[in-house]
C-alpha cells in the first residue's frame, strides 16, 4: 500500500551535505585528504590557475599540501575546456580527481560531456565554483554535475573569509568537518535572487556600453559576450589586445574604478607548455559587476576604460 506523508520526513532525499571553512582551499584540502587513498592517484586541473605572492594559489595549494600528483589540461581562448584534448590525454594518463573551473561564474558549455568523461575514466569530478555561487545555487546547471562543489564565499558576499563545500555524492563524506559553521547563518541572511539579478544587470549594461565603443574588436574583445539564462557573473572579463593591460588596471584603480586582474600570474608548473593560457593571463582585465555597483556609475566606468585605451 502506498503511503504519502503529510510532510517530507526522509533526511536523505535530495541531501547535499555542506561544510563551511575559513577558505575554499581549506575545504579542498579536507576533500582531498578524505578521497585520496594514495597521493599518486593524482589530481587533474586546468592549465589556467593563478598565483600571487600574498595569497598563493587557491585551488592548487591544497594539491601541493597533501602531496598529490598533479596534471594539467588545455583550455580554449574563452577559457572553456578543450574536451577533445582532455579526452586524448586521459587515454594515456589516469587521475583520481578531475577539477573543472567555471571561470568568472560562466558555466563551462560542455560540462555534461565532462561528467561523462569523468565517469568513463573513473574520476571524481570537482566543480570549482569559486566564482559561481549564484550560477549554481539558483536554477543554474553549474553545480549539477560535480561529485563535489567548491565555493569561495568571500568572493561573492561582503565577508572577510569563507569557503563552502557541498557533496552531491554523499558517500564521499567521511571525515570532513566544518571549521566555520557560523558562516551558514551569514550566507542565508542575504537575498541571493536579488544579488544575482543585480550582477546580471550590471554585466549586461557594461557589455552594451563596451560594444558601442569604436575600440571594440580591435583594442579589446569580450571573452564572455553574452550571459546564458542561468549564469550569474563574478566579474566581466575583457581581453586587451595590446600589452597595456597592467597600465589600464593601474590607472583605472587610481581613478577609483575597482578593476581586477585575475590570474595575472599563473602557477609555476604551467608557465611552460601552455602558451595560450599564459598569453591570456597577460591580457585579461575584469570589470566589477557585484551587487554594490550602481548602474548609474557604469557609463563613467566605461568612459574611463576608453580613455585608458587611448592613453596607454
Buried (B, 14 or more C-beta within 10 A) or exposed (E): EEEEEEEEEEEEEEEEBBBBBBBBBBBBBBBBBBBBEEBEBBBBBBBBBBBEEEEEBBBBBBBBBBEBBBBBBBBEEBBBBBBEEBBEBBEEEEBBBBBBBBBBBBBBEBBEBBBBBBEEBEBBBBBBBBBBBBBBBBEBBBBBBBBBBBBBBBBBBEBEEBBBBBBBBEEBBEEBEBBBEEBBEBBEEBEBEEBBBBBBBBBBBBBEBBEEBEEBEEBBBBBBEEBBEBBBBBBBBBBBBEEBBBBBBBBBEEEEBBBBBBBBBBBEBBBEEBEBBBEBBBBBBBBBBBBEBEEEEBEEBBEBBBBBBEEB
